[in-house]
Amino acid sequence: MLTSLQNPLVKQIRKLHQAKERKEQQMFLLEGTHLLTEACAVDYPLRTVCFTPAWQERYPELWQEASKRCERMELVSAEVLKALATTVQPDGVVALAPRSLTQTPPLSGPGVLLALETIQDPGNLGTTIRTAAAASAAGLWVSEDSVDLDHPKVLRASAGQWFRLPMAVSSDLKSFVRESQARGMQVVATIPNTNLTYWELDLRLPTLILLGNEGAGLSPDLVALADKQVKIPLSPGVESLNVAIAAALILYEAQRQLH
């Protein structure tokens, strides 16, 4: 059992709390039983699983499943586990997994794609991922200046749907929009002040929805590139909606139109 916070593996895993280290090591953290369960369900590769004796006793079947899929299993003390996790009250298991093994979303095709610009709140991004998966979105792209897709809070907020939604980072959203248009996608910008409401769109067409963060919204350059601009009506005095709520409204309207 690992009991020392000075152990090299413990030090390596703790570094993954930082975005820079996740990029350098090309690894990220899976924290908690639910995320580990979802990773095993889709056969996502695991490098190392660290767990406490109490967790192993409580989840023997999941322990067996994880053992089959990972390169290294490590029994650790509760103190070490707490140091490995980013949560205040971890539930007894933390795993290491390789980055960039989720399915890349399509650039065109049937259904609705989302493109998110400069999303900074990991809870918002994770909830949007969860929403998009629930509403059968074709995939999700984020701008390079957004929070990391594999930020620990993004993963937790996605409630495990992170593994089921095709996702990717775009280094140039403007070029991505132009390429999507060239492939026959209608590109729709969501802005607060325009005449067309989102339910007036024909969302049966292959569609790319552009969403910005709550503070600044979409950049003018992206808005100008869009084929159509739509609004989500808000009561007087309300400036904006959470990005996940905005995504949900449009995605479920697409589902309504399709079915």
Stockholm file with secondary structure:
# STOCKHOLM 1.0

chainA/1-259         MLTSLQNPLVKQIRKLHQAKERKEQQMFLLEGTHLLTEACAVDYPLRTVCFTPAWQERYPELWQEASKRCERMELVSAEVLKALATTVQPDGVVALAPRSLTQTPPLSGPGVLLALETIQDPGNLGTTIRTAAAASAAGLWVSEDSVDLDHPKVLRASAGQWFRLPMAVSSDLKSFVRESQARGMQVVATIPNTNLTYWELDLRLPTLILLGNEGAGLSPDLVALADKQVKIPLSPGVESLNVAIAAALILYEAQRQLH
#=GR chainA/1-259 SS CBCCTTSHHHHHHHHTTSHHHHHHHTEEEEESHHHHHHHHHTTCCEEEEEECHHHHHHCHHHHHHHHHHEEEEEEBCHHHHHHHCSSSSCCSEEEEEESSCSCCCCSSSSSEEEEEESCCCHHHHHHHHHHHHHTTCSEEEEETTSCCTTCHHHHHHTTTGGGTSCEEEESCHHHHHHHHHHTTCEEEEECSSCSCBGGGSCTTSCEEEEEEBTTTBSCHHHHHHCSEEEBCCCCTTCCCCCHHHHHHHHHHHHHHHHC
#=GC SS_cons         CBCCTTSHHHHHHHHTTSHHHHHHHTEEEEESHHHHHHHHHTTCCEEEEEECHHHHHHCHHHHHHHHHHEEEEEEBCHHHHHHHCSSSSCCSEEEEEESSCSCCCCSSSSSEEEEEESCCCHHHHHHHHHHHHHTTCSEEEEETTSCCTTCHHHHHHTTTGGGTSCEEEESCHHHHHHHHHHTTCEEEEECSSCSCBGGGSCTTSCEEEEEEBTTTBSCHHHHHHCSEEEBCCCCTTCCCCCHHHHHHHHHHHHHHHHC
//
